[in-house]
Amino acid sequence: MENTLKRVGVIGGVRIPFCRNNTAYADVGNFGMSVKVLGSLVERYGLHGQELGEVAMGAVIKHSSEWNLAREAVLSSGLKATTPAITTARACGTSLDNAIIIANKIATGQIEAGIAGGSDTTSDVPIVLSERMRKRLLAINRAKGWQDKLRAASQGFSLKELKPAFPGVAEPRTGMSMGDHCEKMAKEWHIARQAQDQLALDSHHKLAAAYETGFFDDLVVPFRGLKRDGFLRPDSTMEKLASLKPAFDRSSGHGTLTAGNSTGLSDGAAAVLLGTEEWAAARGLTVQAWFRDAEVAAVDFVHGEGLLMAPTVAVPRMLARHGLSLQDFDFYEIHEAFAAQVLCTLRAWESADYCKNRLGLAQPLGSIDPAKLNVHGSSLAVGHPFAATGARIVATLAKMLEQKGSGRGLISICTAGGMGVTAILER
């Protein structure tokens, strides 16, 4: 293998409008949404019947039957059937991780082009049998004669066994939800309710303005009667947000996270096309931006670190590799899982104590220009189908850099399990 790495181009991306669970996409599921975005990408870039090097798609909440989701979606996408595919999951970082997978393969010369994406549904969730019922059914299946099967079915049976289990949102090691953890972070970093509500309001207003200017005309593909994201509230006000009750810490009187400044349960999908400059040029396609680098980190949230603080660790490592400062960017795309999480991240980078004692830096990373943060809105207004968010952000940022004509953008995504996925795009 050659030692010289190839430049990786982001050629473009598409997504369907993200929507609230149990609404427009309730009966579509991950497969239907994945096929829609892949098919739309194939149509947009003239890829029908073409073989790509790899398609990496993922989902966080999926049925056991969807173990080969990416490959099945490829076979229905219009791509040549000889295009391989891999199904992945790293919680909210899934499709940014998939972009990293594809970019690394392109950079090392293994492939010339590929697609990265993800989908998620909180409507079509897997409902699991109770453990006792699962073991009973396995015992019935193992039994030989009908008498043994009847015995296995009836022995010690209780109606409680019929109660199903739903997918949990709690961290297995703490028993706390992501919102519970973020509420702790907000208290630790002294993030006020008003600041959270203001960030949420700004997100809605920015997203509404971007739709009005036509920014999303070629990024968002209408689906199931939706042309815009189902979470968008352009008429929201600080007064309306202030009227909402705490969603996680309901008892202490000090809860600051609400349904208005936290992402809602979402359905949606997104995908992005990456390739070499030569591959794109041969097909009359242009590169919007270059995928420069990426970094993944994790924190020890079980023993006290903030669950969603891993991007604060990943970003400075990535900056150090390239001799960049936090201020050397034209755009910052920090995924808004919660408004408080974004504000904790920014405050940590400004903290001399945190940067010295946790990150090992001589100086704090400093502050960023708020006008450059999530310029066209982010997850609080768009919605957050877990595995789709990364591809949404990559496609959005690449187009922003293309429109500007030059510049650099930083992507930061926190995930469940105390991890963070970050990347740099340039033009």
N, C-alpha and C positions, 0 to 999 in steps of 0.2 A: 504494500500500500504506500502511496506517495505521502510524503510528510507535509506537503503544502495543502492547506485547507481551501476548499472552494467557498466563494461567497454564496450565502443563502438568501434568496429573494422571497419576499412576501408578495405574491402576485394579486391576491385579492380574496375576499371572503363574503359569505352570505349567512343570514340567519332568518329564522321565522320570527314573528313577533312573540315575545315572551308573555305568558299570561298566568293568571291566578289558577291554582289547582281547582279541579272539579268544574272547569268552565269549558272553553272552546276545544281543548285537546283531551278532554277526560277519557275519551274512548280511542285515542290514537296510539298512545304508548311510545316507547323509545324507538321501536323499529319504524313506525310510520313517520315520526319526526326526523329520524336519521336519513331515511330514504328521501324525504322532501328536501332537506338541505343539500345532501350529496347530489341529487338529481338537478337541483337548481344551480349548483356550482358547475356541474358537467355542462349544462345548457349555457350558462353565462360565458364559459371559457372554451366552448367548442371541443369538449373532451369525449364526446360520444364515440364509443368503440375503441378508445385509446387505453393502452396499458400503462398504469403508473407504477412507480417503484414500491409504494406502500401507502396504505390508508390506515391511520391510527384514529380510532373513534372510541369513546368511552361513555359510561353511565355509572352513577353512584347507586341509585335505587333501581335495581333491575331484577327480573325474574330469573330463576335458575335456568329456564329455557333460553335465556338471552346470553348465554356464555359466549356465543360466537356472533354477537350483535354486529360488529363492524363488518365482518365478512359477509353476513347475510344481507346487510344494507348495501354493500358494494355490488352484490349480484343483482340487486334491483335498481341500481343507480344509473345505468347507461354506460358505465365504464366497462372496458373489456373484462371478461370473466377471469382472465389470467392475472388480474391485479390482486396482490395479496393484501391482507388486512389483519390488524391486531386490535383486540378489545382491552381497554385499560381502565384503571380507576385510581385516582389519588384525591378523593373528595373534591373540594371546590377548585383544586388546581388541575383537574384531569385534562382538560383540553389545551391548557398552556403546556402541560407536560407532554401532550401529544405533539404539539408544535416543536418542542425541544427534541423529541424522538425523531421526527421527520427531518428537522434542521441538521441534527447530528449526522444522520445517514447521508444527507446531501453534501454536507461539508467534507465528509471523509471519502466521497466519491462512490459510495455504495449504490446510491440511486441518484437520478437526475431531478425527480419531482415526486411530490406526494401530497396527500391531504390530511390535515389534522382537524379534529372536531370532537363534539360530544353532545349528548342529549340527556335530559333528565325529566322525569315525571314524578310528581307527588300526588297524582290522581290515580294512576294505574299501579298501585303499590303491591308487592307480594305479601299475601296474608299467609302466615305460617301456622301449621298445626301445633298444638301444645306438645311438649316433649313426650308426655305419657302417651298421647294419641299417636304420635309418630312411631314410637317404639311398638305400640300395639299393632299398628298396620304392618310393620315389618315382621312381627311375630306371626300374624295371620298369613302373610306371604310365604314365610318359611315353612309353615305347617303343611304336612303332607295330605292327610285325609280330611273330609268335611267335618268329622267329629273334632279333630285337633284344631281345625280352623275356628269352629264354633267356640271351643274352650278358650282359645287365644283371644277371641273377640269379646267374650263375656266375663272372663275371670277378673274380679276386682274392678269392674268398670264403674266410673263415676261420671256424672254429667259435667263436672268441672273440666274433664278432658276435652269437651267440645269447644271450649273457649279458645279462639285463635289468638295468635300473637302478631302485632303489627310492627313494622320497622321502627326502631327506636332512634331518637335524635340525641340521646344522652351519650356522653363519653363513657365507655365501658369501665374505665379505671377510676372515674370519679363519681359516676352516676349523675353528673350535672350536664345540662344542655349547653350548647354553644352560647345561647343567650345568657344563661346563668354565669358562665365563665366570663363573658364580656362585661356583665354587670360588675363583677369583681374588679376587672381591669379598669372600668370607668371610675370606680371608687378609689383605686390605688393611684391613678393618674389625675384625679380631681377634675374629671371631665363633666362639665355642667350640662344639665338637661337642655338649656337654651341653645348652647353651641351645637348639640346633636340635632335638635330640631332645625336649626338654621342650615346645617349641612344637607339635611334631607330635603328641605324646601328648595335649596339651590339646585340640587340634583334634578328635581322635577322641572324647574324652570329652564335649566340648561337643555334637558332632553326635549322639552316642548319646543324650544327655540330651534334646535337642530332639525326637528321634523319640519317645522315651518319653512326653514331655508332650503329644504330638500336634501340635506346631508345624507339621510338614510334611504333615499330613493333607490339606490342600487345596492344597498347593503341588506335591507329588510324585504323579504319576499312574502307577499300576502298569503295567508293560509287560514283555512277554516273561517273565512269571513272577517279575519282580523288584518288590519293594515298597520296598526300601531300597537305598542306594548300595553297589555291590559292593566298594568300597575300605574301608568302615567296619570298624574293628577295635576294638570297645569293650573287649576284654580285653587290649589291648596294654599293655605295661609299659616302664618305662625300661630294665629289664634286657634285654628282648627287643630294643629299639631299639639298645641299646649293643652287642649281639652282631653287628650287621650290618656288613659290610665297606664301605669307601669305594666309591662307584659310578663316580666320575669320575677323581679323582687316586688311582690305585691303586699308584703306584710310589714316591712321595716319603716315605711314612710320615706325612704331615701332612694327608691328605685327610679332610674332615669331612662331605661330602655323601654320603648313603647312599640306598638305596631307601626307607628309612623316613621320612626327612625331606625327600624330594623327591616331586613328584607323579608318578604312574605313567601309562603310556599308556592313554588313556581313550576310551570311546565315550559319546555322550549328546547331548541337545538341550534347549533351554529357550526360552521366549518370554514376552513381557510386553505387556500392553495399555495404551496411553496415550491420553489424550483430554482435551478441555476439560471443565470442570465442568458446563457446559450440556449437552454431548453425553451425558455420563454420567447426569445427572439425568433427561434425557428418556427414558432406557431403564431407569430404576430402579436404576442402578448408583451406587456410592459411590467416591470417590477415597481411596486409602490414604495417599498422600503426594504432595508436589509435587516435580517435577524442576526444581531451582533453577538450576543452572549446570553447565558442564563445561569441561574444559581438556585439551588434548593437547600433549605435549612430546616432544623427542627429544634424545639425547646422542650425543657423538662417541666411540662405543665403539671404533672402529677405531684411534683414537690415544690410548687409555688409560683413558677413562671406563668405569665399570662398565656392562655391557650392560643391566642391569635397574634402573638408577637413575633413569630418566626421570621416574617419578612424583614423585621428590623435587623436581624442577624444576616440574612442572605444578601441584602442590598449592599452593605459596606464591603463584603467580600468581593462582590462583583465589581464594584467601583474601584477597589484596590488593584484588581487585575489590569485595569485599563487606565489607571492614573487619573480617574475622574473624581470630581466632587459631586455632592448631591445637587448642587446648583447648576451643573452643566447639562441641563435638560430643558427642552422647549415644552414638553408635555409630561404630566405624571398621571398614569392611570392606576389608581389605588382602589382595588375592588372594595365596594361598600357593603360588606356583609352586615355591618352595623355602623352607624355614624360614629359611635363611640370608638370602635376599633380603628377607624381611619385617624381619628383625633389622638388616640393613644400612640399610634405609630409615629405620627408627626411630632408629638411631644417627646417621645423617647429619643428621636434623632436630635432634638434640640437640647436634651439633657446632658450636661457635662458629666454628671455622676453615672448615668446609665451607659453613655458612650465609653467612659473610661473603665468602669468596673465590670460591665457585661460584655461590651464589644471590644475592649482592649485598645481603644483609640486614644490618641493624645489629646485630640480636640473633638468637641461635638460635631456631628455632621451638619448641624444648623437647620435653618428653616427653608421652606420653598415658597415660591410666589403663588398665592392662592388662585390667581387668575389662570394659572397653568394646570390646575388640578381638575381632573375629570371634566374637561372642557365641555363635552356634550352630554353630561350626566352619566350616572353609573348605576350600580345594581339597586340602589334604593328606589329609583324611578323606573328602571328597565325591568327589574325582576332578576331572580338568581336561580335558574335551573342549574344545579351544582356543576355538572360536567360540561355545560355549554358556555359558562362565563368566560373562560380563558380565550376561546376562539373568538367570542364576541369582541373582547378587548383587543386582541391582535388585529382583527380586521378593521376595527374602528381607528386604532392608532396608526396603522399603515396608511389608511386613507388620509388621515389628518396630516401626516408627514408628506404624503404626495401633494396635497393641496398647498402646503407651505413651500414645497420645493426643496427644502433642506431641513436639517435639524436632527434631534435625538429625543427619544421617548423612553420613559421608565415604566415598566409594568410590575405591580406588586399584588400578589394574591395570597391571602391567609387561608388555611384549610383546617378541617377537623383533624384531631390527632396531634395538634400542636406543630403543624408544618407550614412552610411558606414556599411559594414558587415565584420567582422573579425573572425578568428578562429585560434586555435592552434592544430597541429597534432604532435604526438610523436611516437617514437619507442624505 
